[in-house]
Amino acid sequence: MTIPVFNKEKTIEAFGGDEEILFSVSLAFVDELPGELSKLKLAIDECDLDTIRISVHTLKGQAGTFYAEEAKIMAAELEAFSKDSELEAIKEKIEDFEKAFLDLKAEVTKMLNNRDQ
């Protein structure tokens, strides 16, 4: 069984059924994700474990907002690696991590586009 990228029903429920708030949060996520991923990659290039930890923690929270389990698990893993100063492990996982978040962005964008129809 395939795990969905995110759980729309649980996400709407978490916002008390208020789709306007969900729409605003979703727009912010879609707009801010590229910058957050760029900041993370720069921090990796600069071996800045504190910035990596903060950035990954932020993204983990965003994944949690959308009940995006795969992205959240990957973020928790990278966060643990950053706390343990395991930069090489982070470098090995960053492509899969980025893909999980870009998949989430694509699904959230699809949800936003469907709202306008």
Secondary structure by P-SEA (a helix, b strand, c coil): cccccccaaaaaaaacccaaaaaaaaaaaaacaaaaaaaaaaaaaaccaaaaaaaaaaaaaaaaaacaaaaaaaaaaaaaaaaacaaaaaaacaaaaaaaaaaaaaaaaaaaaaaac
